[in-house]
């Protein structure tokens, strides 16, 4: 048995200083680019007056914007949400910057990423999307304020303006005139605690406006329009309302668009009641003392289920210290202590949120860090089945700590991805009070063996431990020399520990029942050194670790009293003396966090040797498997709990740091966590959709799946599983929401996006025949559309099967294919009649185009049947209908009439080839390029991005240059497919190209025919591949 102890440590953030102004400030002003606004004379201020900042709120997905994008980053090693999408669009440049240590974490820091992938392939397209990304640092989550956000945004905008100014070539002897620019931004910071969507919108707008004042004064380009892009409409609405108030408070400074503009990929609201950007929940528990000296714990909770206001709970200091003493001095598992602490410390209204199984990080200060939060437990639910395995709260919630401190190293140098690892086990103490620790030695050897075996040899891992359990361990000189001689990536220490001891004039523990529990240490007291016990009465303490120029990323300290915070300091908010901190600053864990170690694990009380070894080896094995720090801690805790449920060793480890940190070897890998135990789909989906309690909630869940398939390249198999789960659990049981037209239509659209035409047709039929008649006319149109596509798809599939069986000699191809052709032909005729009835009710471009689509696909079916005359007739009918659709679109002023023109031109091209007559398409091609959505800033989506490439394909076929242009065309389409792999859209592109190219191949030269065949094969592969997971 060994004693392990803990003393809480702190994490702080260094804010970068303000940027210095450009040399040669214009006369009449005193300014730097880092201050809020320049000090201008009256004349100069009038000269520099610029137009009001145009601001719009956009409900959509940021990945479709053309403008430079401004996003924020809270301190951490993971890119999530908008940052992750932007990183993917920027070719992983942002994640590379994190690995190299250049990424902005602190407030008022920023980095510009320029999109260098301008489209040099498609001659009709010449703009990268987006043009760049500006990342601004936000510091630690929960500490961001409106003024700080405005300041960091201001500096980010200035950084992009500087990039533009430096990129503008200057003509000889001519002044450079910089054009204003536009910028898009997320609701920066609103995914974290303490910053609402409205506050974020106001602060971002203010930051941009302040930047414009400085930029105009400096002669650099300024922002003409700011687009605040938000995925969810409810948050976009909150942002828009906040901007209206800002406009009223500052008349003439802003020009706010009077409505929220809808864009691609928009969603109504999150399925959960509260939006949170991080994958884990955050709870803050800090100490507060009122004017009477009474202490309380102030909580703030930020989860996807709730974002609570601050709650204060009074705590009786003497009782709390007694409970903590009992918990930390007994290695047995006295579950009643944890339950008592939970009821004593956690407010009633917050208990339901803390009793769940969400991933959670808890932020503490000096007064609350000494509480054994890992032991807190809500207890088993009285109604829970005994068959359900019970786990303590810290294991269920994957509890991780975060510590506030006002002292930290301003500049932190990481050791790099190839840094070695140091393992120290039971160093020599030369003091009879500290006996040998065989358990510590076994733990060190086990860790060393595990790490060495996974990193290709002991040269990567250095171990300082006695050969046997009775040999003399490494002395102080060897330990300190080894620690300071090399830049270590990981340091693991298992040894004796000794807290610093106040020897002269020390402050005694005060604390009556008021809760102000500790006396402030006196500045005139002396303190005996403490830390890891070494030989000759020496210690390895914070001072030694602070001398490391490059700090390890992970330190695991398994020693007594090192992470232990004196119970007398509980709920004490009074700052420690500047130089002597016997209750907080003298602990090694505190020192590690202050010098910038990303992750710290420290034991807080006596631990069982076997369970301790299990914890350590399970922790490192999880890291070696690519798990995050948060996951590795949870796995280790559960392993220690299972190894000895009667011991509280699993709760002794206080783990601080970056929840998303992982070993450097895994940061570039796409298979992180691939070896994790599979989680049952029912369990995953039950957790994800537990908040659905109404048809509206079900519609939100289905809409999210639709959008992810259409816009985000979601995995099709996973999406289909989710749809089946939602049907089985919510739509099918009483009260049978599947019978509602809106619900059936939502399912139909989701199955359409997943590429399952059979399911889509069945659900659209349910929608249009629903007893509540709540399905839209769009559902009737899409039923016809899906029936047309399904008819052609059945013929395609039957042709492929018939060819395979005919090749094997089992049956003639015609006999197998003809019944399917007859059925599909009949379906197309019937669907065309249905569409004609819709057109007769109200003719529109969309309905006429759907009629043209039916005739086009009928022509393709007749091609499979070998009926040339019927095929020519169907093409002529399709051409007539597409001309009518084009005319209707122009007459109605439809913004998407462009697509009817493409269909008309392609049908004309096929008809001329069939007739053997030449056609003059030059005017059409030029008109299409001029009118293309991409050239006219139309709302960006798949079709606006694919239009120019499709024109390029048909133009190359018309000019018989497809073989020459094919490599560039395939490259261009391949980039689009990697970005937007929506299977339903690619099947449309495939069918249209097949319609044109199959006829072209009958008249083309061999090289052109081969090129057309190769393009068809690529499109077929993309049309059937489905959505790809993006890392």
N, C-alpha and C positions, 0 to 999 in steps of 0.2 A: 504494500500500500504506500502511495506517495501523496504528499500534500501538493496541491496546485492552488494558486491563488490569482486574483485578478485585481488590477487597478485600471479604472477606465481611462481611455485616452481620447484625444480630440482631433477633429478634422476641420480644417478651415480652408478658405479660398483666398487667393491673392488676386486682387483686381489690377489689371494692367493700367498704367498711367495714361493720361490723355495724349492723343497724337499731337505732335508739334505742327504748327502751321507752316505753310509754304513760305519760302523766302520772298522778300519784296512785297509785303502786304501793301495794298493800295493806300495812298495817302488819305488822311482823314479818319483812319480807323486803327484800333489796336485789337488784334485778334490772334487766336490760334485755332486750328481745326479741331482741337480737343475741347474747347470751351462751349458753353451752351449757345451763345450768339456773339457776334462781333460787337465791339463798341464803336459806333459810327458817328461821325458828325452829321448834322442835319442834311447838308447838301449831298454828302455821299450816300446817306440812307435813301434819299429820294432817287438818286441815280441808279441805285441797285434794286429798286423795287421790282419784283417779279410778279407774274400772274398767280392767281390763287391755285393751290395744289388741287388738281382733279383727283378725286378718290372714288373708287367704285368697289362694291362688295360683290364677289362672284361665288356662287354656289356650284362647286365643281371640283375636279381633280387637278392638282397642280402639274401633273406630268404632261399636260397638254398645252401649257403656256409657252409662248415664244419669248417672253421677256426674261431678263435675268431674275432669278428667284432669291429672295432673302428668307433664310430660315434661322432658327435659334437652336442652341445646343446646351443642355444642362450638363454639368460635370458628370462624366461617365465614359466608359470605353465602348459603348454600343451605339450604333446608328439605328434608330427606329422610326417608324411612321414616314413622314415626309422626307426626313433626312435619308432614309434607306432608299426611297424611290429616286431621289435626286442623285445619290451616289451611283445607283445603277445606270442612270442616264448619262452620268459623267464618266463612265468607264472605270468606276471604283477608285477614282482619284481621292475622294473624301476619306474612305476607309484606309487608304494608303497613308494619308496625312496623319490619321490617328496613330497608326502603327509607328510612324516616324517621329511622333511626339510634337508635331507642329499644329495640331488641330486646336481651335480656340475653345477653351473651357471656362476661363475667367470672364467676369463682366468687363465690358469695354475692350475685349479682344475680338479680332475678326480675321477671316481668311477668304480670299477671292479664288474661285475655281472657274477658269475660262473653258468653255466647251470648244475644244479644238476640232470637233468632228463635223465641221461644215460639210455639206453634201457636195462632194466633188464628182459624184457618180451620175446622178440624174441631171442632165443639162437643164431641165425645167425647174429644178429646185436648187436654191442656193443659200439656205439659212439653217444654221443649227438650232435645235430646239431642246431645252432652253439655251439661250446664248451664254449663260453662266449661272453660277450659284455663289451667293455671299452668305457665309456662315458667321453668325455673331455669337459670342460666348455669353451664357446666362448665369454662370456660377453654380452654386448648389441649389438644388430644388428646395422650394419653400422660403428662400431668402430674397427672391427677386421682387423688386418694387417698381412702381410705375415710372418713377424718375430714372431708375437704373436702366429699365428697358428702353426708354426713349433715348438715353445716352448711348447705349450700345448699338441701337438701330441707326442713330445719327452717324456714328463712326463707320458702320458697315456700308451705308450709302455713300459716304465720302470715299471709302476704299474703292468702290466700283467706279465712282466718278473719276478718281485718279487713274484707274486702269484705262478708262475711255480717253481721258486727256492725254495720257502717255502714248496711246495707240493712234492718235490722230496725227497724220503727217503734216508738217508745217511747210507752206510754200515759201520760197525765197522772198525775204523782205515784206511778207504779208502777214498781218496778224491772224492768229488762228481763231476761228469762230466755231465754238463748240455747240452742236445741236443738243437740245434737251433730250432726255431719254425717259423711257417708261420702266417701271419695275413692278414685279409681282412679289407678294409676301404672304406667308402663312400668318395665322394669328399667333405670332411668336410668343412663346412662354405659356400659352394658355393650357397646355397639356399637363402642367405641373401645379403643385399646391400654391394657393394664394394669388393666382392670376386668372381672372375670368376672361371669357372671350371679349366682352365689352371693354374691359380694362386694356387688354392686349391691343385691340383695334385702335383705341384712342392713343395709346402710347406709341404704337408704330407710326400712326399718322403724324403725331407731334414730333417724333424723331426725324421723320423725312422732311417735315416742314423746317425744322431747325437746321438740318443739313443743307436745305436749299438756300437759306440765308447766308450760310458760310460759303457755299459753293459759288453763288452769284458774286459774292465779294471777292473771291479768289480768282474769278474768271474761268472756272471749270464748269463742265456741263452739269445741269441740275435736273431734278426729276419733274417731268411734266405731268405724269399720271401714275398714281399708285393703285394697283389692283390687289385687294385683300381677298385671297382665295381660301375658301373653307368648304370642306367636304359635306358637312351636315347643315341642313337648312336652319335648324333651330339655333345653332351657334352663329351662323351667318346673319340671322335676323337680330340676335343680340348685339353683334358687332355693328350692324347697320343702325340700330337704335342709339347705340353709344356715339356713333359718328354724328348723328343728328344733333345730339346735345353738344358735342364739341363744336359743331358749326354755329350753333346759337351762341355759345360762349365766346367764339372768336370770329365774328362776322367779317367776311371778306377774305379770310385767310384760306378757306377751303371751299372747294366746289364739289359737293357730295352728290353723286348720282342718286336720283330720286327713287330708284328701285334696285332690287337685288337681281343681278344678271345670272340666269341659269346657264350652266355649261356641262360638258361631258362628265359623266361619272358621279353626278350629284346624288346624295342620299338625304332622306327626310330628317332623320335623327339617329343617334346611336340606339342600339337595342337596349343597352343598359341605361339607367336613369342619369348617369353622370359620365362625362367624358374624361379619360385619362390617357396621356400619351405613353407612359411607361407600362411595361408588362406586369409590374408588381405594384401593390398598394403601398402607400406611405402614411405612417402615423407619427406624429411629433408629440413627445411627452417631455416638457421642460418645466423647471421649477419657477414658481412665482411667490413672492413674499409681499404681503400687504403692509399698510402703514402700522398695523399692530404687531408686526413681526410674525404673523401666522403664515405658514407655508402651505402651498397647494401645488398640485400638478395640473398644468394646462395642456389640454389635448387638442390636436387638430387632425382630422382623419380625411384622407383623400383616396377614394376607391372608385371603381367603375359603378358600384352600386350606390354610393353616396359621397357627397362632399360636405362634411359637417362644419358647423361653426365651432369656434373655440369653446371647449368645455373645461371647467376647473373643478377639481376634486380636492377637498381638504384632506390632509393626511396627518395623522398623529405620529409625530416623529419618533417618540420613544417606543411605541408599539411596532412601528415599521422596522426600527432597528432590531428589535427583539426577534421579529419574524425572519429578517435577513440573517441574523446571527445563527438562528436555528437551522435555516436552510443551508447555509454555507459551511456549517461545522459537522454535518452528518452526511455521510456518503449513501446512507439508505434512502429509499424512495418514499418519503413521507408525502403522499399525494395531497394530504389535507392542507399542507403549507401552501402549495401552489394554488389550490382552490380558494384559500383564505386571502391570499395576496390578490388574486383576480377580483374577488368581490370587494376588497378593501380599496383597490386602486382604480378600477375601471368604472366609469360612469354607467348607470343603468341603461341609458339610451344608446350607448356605444357597444354594449356587450354582444348584441346580435351580429354586428359587423366583425368583431374580433374573435368570435367563437367559430367562424367558418374556416375554410381551407384555402383562402387566397394567398398567393405569394405576398410577403409583407416585409417591408423594411421599417425599422423604428428609429427615429432620430432622438437622441438623448443629450442632456447637458450634464455638467458636473454633479448636479444635485440628484439626478435620476439615473445616472449610469450605474450606480452601485446596487440598484434593484435587480434581483435575478429574474429578469423578464422571461428568460427561457423556461423557468419553472412555472410561470403563471398558467393556469389551466381552467377552462370553464367547466370541466367535468363531463362525464358521459350524460347524454340526454336520457331522462328517465323513460322516455317512450322508445328509445333506440333498441333495436333487436340485439340480443346477446350474440347472434351469429355474425354481426358486423364487427370487424376488427377495430378496436379503439386505439387511437394514437394521440399523444399529448399535443397541445396546441402548437408549440414551437416546431414540432415535426410537421404537422398538417400545414402550417402557414409558411414553412421554409423561412423562419424568422432570421433576419439579418439586422445587425446594428449599424448605426451611423452616429458619429459623435461630433458635437459642436465644440469648437475651441476658437479662441481669439489669437492663438499663437501658432504659427506654421512657417515652414520654409518657403520663402517667396519663389525661388527658382528650384525646381525639382528635375534632376537628370535621371532618366531611367537607364537601366543597365543594358538594355537591348535584348533582342530575341535569342541570341546565342549565349547568353550569360550562363555560367555554371551554377551548381546548387551546392549548398553547404549544410551538412547534417552534424549536429553536436549532441552527444549523449553523455550525461553524467560526468562533467568535467571534475577534476580533482579539487577538493575543498580544503584539505589539511585542517579540518575542524571537527572534533568528535561530535559536535551537535548536529552535523550533517552526515548521516550514514550513507553508505553506498546505495545506489538505486538500480538494482538489477532490472526492474521494469522499464526504467528510462533507457537503459542500454539496449534492451530487447526492442523497444520501440524504435530507437535510432537505427539499429541494424535492419529492422524490417522496412523502414522507410527508405533507407539507402539502397537496399536490395531491389525494392520495387521501382525506384526512380532510375537506378543504374540499368536495370534490365530493359527498361523501355526507352532509353536514350542511347543505346548502342555503346555501352562501356562505361567504366568507372571514371574515365577522364572527364565526364560531364558532371559527376557527383563526387564531392570531397567529403569524407566522413571522419570525424574526430570522436572516437569512442574506444573504450578499453577492449582488448581482444576477448577477454572473458569477463564474467560478472564480478570478479574479485581483483582484476588488474587495476593499477593506478590509472586514472583517467588523464586526459590532456590538461596541462597546467595553464595558468593564467596567461603567461607569455605566448604560448602556442595558440591559444584560443583567440586572443586579441589580435595577434599578428596575422593569423589566418583570416579573421573577419575583415580586417582593414586592408589587407594586401590585395584583395581581388574584388572586382565588382560582381556581386552575387545576384542571381535572379530570384532564387528562393533560399531562405534560411529557415531551418527547422532546429529547434533547441528543446531538449528534454533534460531538465536538471533541477537542482534546488534553487529556490529564490528567497530573497530577504527584502522586506519593504524598508524603505528609508525610515529612520527612527529619529525623532526630535529629542535632543539631549539637553538643551539649555533653554529655559524660558518658554517651553512649548505650550501652546494653547490647549487647554483641556476641552473635553467634549461637554458642551453645554446641552441645552435642549430640554426644556420641560415638555409638557404635553402640547405646547403651542405648535410644535412642528419645526421651529427654527432650530435645527438639530445640532449644528456644529459650530464651534468657535472658529473664528478666522485665525489662521496661523500668524504668529507674530514675526515681524521682519527681523527682530533681534535674536531669534532663536537660531541654534546651530542644528544641522541635520547630518546624521551619519549616513554615509553612502549606502545605497541599496541597489538591488538588481539581481542578476544571475550570479549565484555564489561561485567564486573561483578560488584559487589557491592563495595562501599567504594573506588571508583576510581581505582580499580584493573582490570587486564586483564588476560585472559587465552591465552597465546601466545606460540611461538615456544619453549621458554625455558622450559615451563611446560610440553609440549608434549615430549620434548627430555629427560625428566627424567623418562619416562616410559621404564622399562626394557624390557618388551614384548609389541610389538606394535600391534595395531589392523591391520587386513587385509584390512578393508575398513573404510574410514572416509568420511562422507557427511557433508560439512560445508556450511550452507545456511545463510550467514551473510554479511552485507555490508562491503566493503573494504578489506575483508580478502584475496580474490584471486585476488584483483585488483593490477595490476602493474602500477606504475605511468607512465603516458603517456610521461613524460620527459625522461624515460629510453628506449623508443623505439629506436631500431637500435643502442644502445650504447654497444659497445664491450669491453669497459674498465672495468677491474675487480673492484668489490667493495672493500672497505677497509677491512682488515682482521677481524676487530671486529665490525665495525658499517656498516650495510648494510640497509640504510633506504628505498632503492627502491626494494630490492629483498629478502634479508635474513630475514627481519622482518615480513613477511607475514606468517600466520599460515599454509597455503597450502604448502609453500616452506619448512617449518619446518617438516611437515608431511612426505613429500616425502624424505627428507634428513634422517629421522630416520628409513626409510624402510617400510613405509606403502605401500602396494601393489597398492591400488586403492584409488584415491581421487576425490571427486566431490565438486566443489566450484563455487558458483554463482559470476558473475563478475559485475553485475550492478543491478539496481532496478528491482524487479520482481513483477508480479501480484500475489496476494495471492492465488487466486483460481487455477491459472495455476501452481504455485509453488507446491501446495499440490498435484495436479494431477501428476506433474513430479515425486515427491518423491514416492507416492504410486504406480504409474505405474512401476517405477524403481525397487522397492523392490518386487513387485508382479512378475515381470519378473525373478528376481533372485530366488524367491521361486519356480518358475516353472522350474528351472534348466538351465536358460539361462546364456550365457557368459556375462561378464561385458560389452563387446562391444555391444552385442545385447540388453542388458538391457538399456544401455544408449540410443540407437537408438529408442527403444520402448517408453521410457519416453519422449524423445524429440518429437516424433510424437504425443503422447497423449497430451502433453502441447500445441503443435501447433494446434491440432484439437480443444482443449478446448477454445483457444482464438487466432485465426489466426491473429488478429489485434495487438497482443502484441508480443514483441520479447523475452518474457521470455524463450521460448524453446531454444533460442540461448545463453542465459546468462550463462548456466552451462558449465564450463570448466572441462572436465573429463580427468584425467590422470591415466595411469597405465597399467596393464597386460590385454591385450585384451581377453585372454582365461580364466581369473580367474572366478570361480563360487563359490557358497556357499559350504562349506565343506561337507554338507549333500548330495550333488549331485555328489561328485567326484568319488564315487564307483558305481554309478547307471548307468545301461545300457540304461535307458529310458529318459536320459536328453533331455529336449525339446519335450517330447512326446506330450504334450498338446499344442504345438505351432499351430497357424493357418496353415492349409495346403496351400502350394504354388502350383498353377496350373502347371501341367506338361509342358504345352506349354511355360509358362513363364520361367521355369527352363531350359528347353532344348534350348529355343531361346537364352538365355544368355550364355549357355555353348558352343553352336555351332555357335555363331554369326561370328566367324572368318573363317568359311568354304566358300571358293570362287572358288574352283577348284576341279576336280576329285581327285587330290593328297591329298587335305585337307580332303575330304570325306573318302578316304582310310585310312588316319591316324586315324580318329575318329572311324572307324569300327575296325581297328586293335587294338585300345586301348580296345574296348569292348571285342574282342576275348581274349586278354591277361588277362583282369580282370576276365573273366569267367574261363579261364583255370588255372590261377595261383593264383589269389587273392580271390577266393570264392565270387565273386560278386553276388548280388541279381539277380536271374534270371528274375523275373517279371519286375524289374526296367530296366534290360538290354534289354529285349524284347520291352519295351516301347521306349527306346532310338533307337533301330534298326528301329522300325516302323516310328518314327519321322524322322530319317535320310532318310529313303526311301521316305516318303511323301514330305519332304521339299527340298531334294536335288537330289535324284536318279530318281524320277518319272517325275518331271516337265521338260520342255525344258531347256537344250539340251539333256535330257533323258540319263543321265549318266548310268542308269541301263542297257543300251544296250552295255556298254563296258565290255569286258570279265573280266578284272581285278576287276572291281567294283562288278560284279555279283559273282565272285569267293570269294571276301571278304565277301559279305553278306552271301553266302553259308557256309563259315567256321564259321562265327559268330553264325548262327542259329544252326550249328552242335554243337558248344560248349554250346549253351543254351539248347541242348537236344531236339530241335524240328526237328525231322527227315523229316517230310513232307515238311517244309519250306526249309531245307537243300537240299533235292533232287530237289525241284523245282528250286532253285537258281543255283545248279550245272549244271542242264540241260540248264539254260539260259547261263551259263558261257561257256560251251563247244560248244554251237551253236551261240555265239555272232558273229556279223558281222565283228568285227575287229580281230577276232582270237587271242586275247591277253591273253586268259586263258592258264594256264600251263597244262602240261601233268598230273601233280598232281591232277588237277581238274577232269580229266577223271577218274583217279584211285579212287578218293574220291566219285565221282558219283556212281561208282559200289559198293564201300564200304557202302555208305549210303543206296543204294537200297537193299543190302543184309540185313543190320540191320533193315531196315524198314519192310521188308517182315516178319522177325521173330517177330518184335514188333507188327505187325498187328495180327498175330496169337495169341500172348500172350494176347492182349487186347480182342480179340474175344473169347478166351477160358474163360477169367474171366467173360465176359458178359454172355456167354452161361451157365456157371456154376450157376451164380446168377439167371438167368431166369428159368433154369431147376429146381433149388431148389424150386422156387415159383410155378412150375407146369405149366408155361405158354407155354413152347415149349421144345421139346427134344434137348439135348445138341448137338448131332451129326448134326442135321439139321441146327442148327445155325452156327456151326463151319466149316462144310465141304466146303462151298463156299469160305471162306477166306483161308482155307488151299490150295485149288486148285489154287487160284489166286497167293498166295505167292510161291507155288511150281513152277508155271510157271515163275514168276518173277526171282526166283533164278536160274532156268535153263537158262533163257535169259541173266542174268547178268554174269553167269559163262562163257557163250559163248563170251560175250564182253571182259571179262578179259583174256580169252584164246587168243583172237585176239591181245590184248596188249602184252601178253607174246610172241606171235609169232613175233611181231615187235622187241622187245628187252626183253629178259628174265632177271629178276632181283629177288633178294630175296624178295623184297616188293611185287611184283606182284604175285609171286608164293604163298606167304603167304596170299594174298588177295583171291586167288583161293581156298586155304585151308580153309579160313574163310567162303567162300560161301558154300563149301561142309559141313563144320561143322554145319552151321546153317540150311542147308537142312536136315541134320540128326536130328536136334532138331525139325524141322517142322514135319518130318516123325514120330518122337516120339509122338507129339501131335495127329497125324493122326492114330497112332496105327499100322503103317506098319513096323514091326520089320525087315523084310528082306531089305526093302529099307533103313532103318536107318543104318543097319550094312554095307550095301554097301557104303553109304555116308560117314560113319566113316572111312572105308578102303580107300576111295578116299582122304579124308582129310589127313589121315596119309601119303599117298604117296606124296601129294603135300607139306606137311610140311617137309618131308624128303628132297624133292628136294629144298625147300627154304633154309633149313639148309645147304645143300651142296653148294648152290649158294652163300650164305653168307660167308661161310668159304673160298670158292675159291676167292671171291672178296675182302676178308679181311675186311668185314663189321664189324664195331664196335658193331652193335646191333644184330648180329647173335644169341646172347644169347636168344632173344625172340622167334626166330624160334625153338630153342632147347626146350624151355618150351612148346610150342605148340605141337611139335613132341612127347615129353614125355607124355603130358596129353592125346593125341590121342592114343598113345600106351597103356596107362593105361586103357582107356575105351575099346579099342579093346580086350585086354586080359580079362577084366571082361566079355565082351560079349561072348568070346570064352570059358570062364571057365578055362583058362590056367594061371598058375602062371607066373609072370615076375620078373626078377632080375633088380631092378632099382638103386641099391646102387651106382654103378659107375656113373650113370647119376646124382643122387642127389649130390654126392660129386663134380662132375665136374661143375654142375650148380652153386654150392656155390662158388667154386674157380673162376669161370668166371663171376660171377654176377657183374653188373655195380657198385653196391655199394661197393663191395670189391676191385674193380679195378679203383676207383676214376674216373668213367665215369661222363660225364656231368650230374649233378643232375637234375632230373625232377620227375614227378609222377611215371613213370614206373621204374626208377632206385630205387625209394624208396619202391615201392610195390612188386618188383620182389622176394625178399627173403621171404616175407610173403606168396606170392602165392606158392612158392616152398614148404614152410612149410605145407600149406594146403594139397597139393597133396601128399606129403611124408607121412603125417599123415593118409591120406586115404589109401595109398598103404600099410602102416604098420598097419592099422586098429587101430590107436590110436587117432582118431579125437575127441572122447568124452573126453579123458584125456587132450588133448591140446587145446580144443575149447575156454575155458575162456581166455587163454593167446592170442590166435589168434584173438579173437574178440576185446580184449583190444588193441592189436597192430594195427588192421585195424581201430578201432575207433579213435585212435590218428591220423592216417594218414588222415582219412576222415575229422576230425576237422581242420586239417592243409590245406588239398587240397581237397575241396568238389566238384571238377569238375564233373558235372553230366555225361558228355560224357565218361569220363574215367571210372567212377564207373559202367556205364552200360556195358562197355567192360569186366570189372572184373566180374560183375554179370553173363554175358552170358557164360564166360569161366568156372566159377565155376559151373554154372547150367549144362553145358555140361558134366562135370566130375561127380558131386555129384548126379545128377539124376540117372545115371547108377549105381553109388556106392550104392545108397539106395536100389536098387533091390537085392543086394547080401549081405548087411551088417546086423549085429545083431541089435536088437531094440535100444540099447543105441547109437550105431554108427549112425543108421538111424535118431534118434532124434537129434543128434548133427549136422548131415548134414542138416536137415531141418531147424534147428535154424540158422545155418550159411547162408543158402539161404534166409531166411526171413530178416536177417540183411542186406545182400547185396542188396536185393530188396528195402528195405527202403532207403538205401543210394543212390541207382540208380535212385530213383524217387523223393528224397527230394530236390535235386538241391543245388545250392550255398547258403551258410548261411552268413548272415552279420557278420562281425567281428567288435567288439567294438574297 
